[in-house]
Amino acid sequence: MLDINSLSKIYPNGTHALQDFSLSVGKGELIAVIGGSGCGKSTLLRLLSGLEAPTRGDIRLEGRRLTEPDGLVNLVFQEPRLFPWLTVADNIGFGLRHLASGEREKQVSAALEKIGLAGYEKRWIKELSGGQAQRVALARALVTKPSVLLLDEPFSALDAMTRVELQDHLIDLWRVDSTTMLLVTHDIEEAAFLADRVVVMRPWPGRVLEVVDIGLPRQRNRMSDELAAVKRRLSGLLAHSLHESGRTATA
């Protein structure tokens, strides 16, 4: 469905951010990408979203090569990046301006219902909590029914309780829409809890160390021994990645 082939990025200043990243993602998969600073996680999402052009390699969505921003690929950032001069409804409906007003209102209302904010249509962004604002950002990204949703550490700026709540909510949205998702995160627990597979990166330049199949059924118990074992494995791989990179940097 989404095929990433030998993707590399070298910036004009010589920074080698990503090297030979390859991954095939099936329809409806939820993939997490973890790794230390400098491993190219955010660069990967910028390449997939068309905000940056790769130095080498290509990206194909259902066989079609992506070379620029595409309406079937949406990106949610760490900060909600909503328009403060628009209401909640107008923010969510921003990508639906081509629709007649009645149909747009219907889809926005359905999106608000999905994210648990029915009745918030006329609220201003400044009236929302951080968690509510991120829910609106998710709704805005999903209301256009993208084939792929990219998430760049969307919950990292939130408090622990809100972060857990929104992780559960993301799974609920994923179940309803079966949207293919790629989530970049620093949080090993988040990756293990949410993902079908986890890509562990190593830095300088960013490249794949290992792809881990989580292999746990839904619903997942955050306190289970099985999830704890997955987290230990991911933690060990990440530590190995950083250790090997440190040795390379000092060699």
Secondary structure, DSSP 8 states (H G I E B T S, - for coil): -EEEEEEEEE-TTS-EEEEEEEEEE-TT-EEEEE--TTS-HHHHHHHHHTSS--SEEEEEETTEE--S--TTEEEE-SS----TTSBHHHHHGGGGTTS-HHHHHHHHHHHHHHTT-TT-TT-BGGGS-HHHHHHHHHHHHHTT--SEEEEESTTTTS-HHHHHHHHHHHHHHHHHH--EEEEE-S-HHHHHHH-SEEEEEETTTBEEEEEEE----SS--TT-HHHHHHHHHHHHHHHHHHHHHHHHHH-
